[in-house]
């Protein structure tokens, strides 16, 4: 299996959980860094050539990718009137177009094998929206339509395509929040706390399992209830 964007945070925890259950795990990141016990490959998902080179390296090392977790993502938060074209385009290129690039490349081997799991790490923000994150929300909302389209295209070949939609999670990204902002966010979450990376990873692991063989086109919220109804 392969985790795209797996050097830290949610992606690293996904990689660790799959490795712990005995899977051969490859991890891509811009730096090539990867959790211990996984195969690290440098890859910038905004570059289609780098994506192809990374997949070739993984295929040579451990065979075709049967499970893809697309987790690469960036933020460029600012209000709309201050948001530059580059702020908007760079987030879409990494978070949404990057997912297209890796899914397209992974699907080749999955179609030949007539089985596979495509798992996209979305966001509760993509369902509910958030001030200052129009670019990020648009990219994550786009993953829903993308994943569901792939579910329809590839389902007859035994390939499932689903989205995990985390709420705010304990990662480097949230570590920079002020205590006041953190408390404000937590007040909006019915469960009254921020998610742990392990809770997101275990959901991805379930979607890759045989128990989830009949689940496709789903958006699975792991957000403490913050985006329910969206």
Rosetta blueprint (number, residue, H / E / L):
1 X L
2 X E
3 X E
4 X E
5 X L
6 X L
7 X L
8 X L
9 X H
10 X H
11 X H
12 X H
13 X H
14 X H
15 X H
16 X H
17 X H
18 X H
19 X H
20 X H
21 X L
22 X L
23 X L
24 X L
25 X L
26 X E
27 X E
28 X E
29 X E
30 X L
31 X L
32 X L
33 X L
34 X L
35 X L
36 X L
37 X L
38 X L
39 X E
40 X E
41 X E
42 X E
43 X L
44 X L
45 X L
46 X L
47 X L
48 X H
49 X H
50 X H
51 X H
52 X H
53 X H
54 X H
55 X H
56 X H
57 X H
58 X H
59 X H
60 X H
61 X H
62 X H
63 X L
64 X L
65 X L
66 X L
67 X E
68 X E
69 X E
70 X E
71 X L
72 X L
73 X L
74 X L
75 X L
76 X L
77 X L
78 X L
79 X L
80 X H
81 X H
82 X H
83 X L
84 X L
85 X H
86 X H
87 X H
88 X H
89 X H
90 X H
91 X H
92 X H
93 X H
94 X H
95 X H
96 X H
97 X H
98 X H
99 X H
100 X H
101 X H
102 X H
103 X H
104 X H
105 X H
106 X H
107 X H
108 X H
109 X H
110 X H
111 X H
112 X H
113 X H
114 X L
115 X L
116 X E
117 X E
118 X E
119 X E
120 X E
121 X E
122 X L
123 X L
124 X L
125 X H
126 X H
127 X H
128 X H
129 X L
130 X L
131 X L
132 X L
133 X L
134 X H
135 X H
136 X H
137 X H
138 X H
139 X H
140 X H
141 X H
142 X H
143 X H
144 X H
145 X H
146 X H
147 X H
148 X H
149 X H
150 X H
151 X H
152 X H
153 X H
154 X H
155 X H
156 X H
157 X H
158 X L
159 X E
160 X E
161 X E
162 X E
163 X E
164 X E
165 X E
166 X E
167 X L
168 X L
169 X E
170 X L
171 X L
172 X H
173 X H
174 X H
175 X H
176 X L
177 X L
178 X L
179 X H
180 X H
181 X H
182 X H
183 X H
184 X H
185 X H
186 X H
187 X H
188 X L
189 X L
190 X L
191 X L
192 X L
193 X L
194 X L
195 X E
196 X L
197 X H
198 X H
199 X H
200 X H
201 X H
202 X H
203 X H
204 X H
205 X H
206 X H
207 X H
208 X H
209 X L
210 X H
211 X H
212 X H
213 X L
214 X L
215 X L
216 X L
217 X L
218 X L
219 X E
220 X E
221 X E
222 X E
223 X L
224 X L
225 X L
226 X L
227 X L
228 X L
229 X L
230 X L
